[in-house]
Amino acid sequence: MNIKKLRVNYCCFCFPLRTGAFFVAAWVFIWHLYLGILELVNRSSPMTVEGFAIFIGVMYILLAFIAIYGARSIYYENLSDVKWFKNSYLSSLMIFVVLSFIEAVMLAPTSFNVQKYCESENHKHDNYCSYSLFFMRWGVNLAIGVIIGGYFYIVLRSYRRELEEKFISTLTSDV
């Protein structure tokens, strides 16, 4: 199976690709905005390096605003802009993975001290103060982002192909 030829006809097996592409733009906006705010809110926790957390948070928020441009290009069915959004989405997915791994590297040295910090702050409930919870948050965010993000990239690529076919058929019917 050639991955470059992978194509879907519907988003989530029932929505037209254009609707699915709008859904992808909304997902990109919400997901990256969520991650950006999460990083900015947690920047002063004992698990983070504050300056780096601010940088990651701002990067995620900037990636979220790419979605506004993507929604605009989908609405106007502008082939070149949809192609740019598709490529930007793939880039944002790769940036998301890279930033997630950098975040994990930043978490590793400090995670061993978190259990003691958590237990000192929560004397009655120290049974949920496991440092592994921080890595679980990281792993869940990464897994959701990559699995859903990969599928949505296929939806965007399929929509771009559909739009391209529509554009070519319009050109040939006008001749």
Long-range contacts (C-beta under 8 A, 24 or more apart in sequence): 6-154, 6-157, 7-154, 7-157, 7-158, 7-161, 8-154, 8-155, 8-158, 9-158, 11-155, 17-155, 17-158, 17-159, 17-162, 18-74, 18-77, 18-159, 18-162, 20-155, 20-159, 21-70, 21-74, 21-82, 21-155, 21-156, 21-159, 22-71, 22-74, 22-75, 23-152, 24-70, 24-89, 24-152, 24-155, 24-156, 25-67, 25-68, 25-70, 25-71, 25-74, 25-85, 26-67, 26-71, 27-67, 27-148, 27-152, 28-63, 28-64, 28-66, 28-67, 28-70, 28-89, 28-92, 28-152, 29-64, 29-65, 29-67, 29-68, 29-71, 30-64, 31-64, 31-145, 32-60, 32-61, 32-63, 32-64, 32-67, 32-92, 32-96, 33-60, 33-61, 33-64, 35-60, 35-96, 35-141, 35-145, 36-60, 36-61, 36-63, 36-64, 37-61, 39-103, 46-110, 46-113, 46-114, 46-117, 47-107, 47-110, 47-111, 47-114, 47-134, 48-106, 48-107, 48-110, 49-106, 52-102, 52-106, 56-99, 56-102, 56-103, 59-95, 59-99, 60-96, 60-99, 63-92, 63-95, 63-96, 66-92, 74-159, 77-163, 77-166, 79-160, 79-163, 79-164, 79-167, 82-156, 82-159, 82-160, 82-163, 83-160, 85-156, 86-153, 86-156, 86-157, 86-160, 89-149, 89-152, 89-153, 89-156, 90-153, 93-145, 93-146, 93-149, 93-150, 93-153, 96-145, 96-146, 96-149, 97-142, 97-145, 97-146, 100-138, 100-141, 100-142, 100-145, 103-138, 104-135, 104-138, 107-134, 107-135, 107-138, 111-135
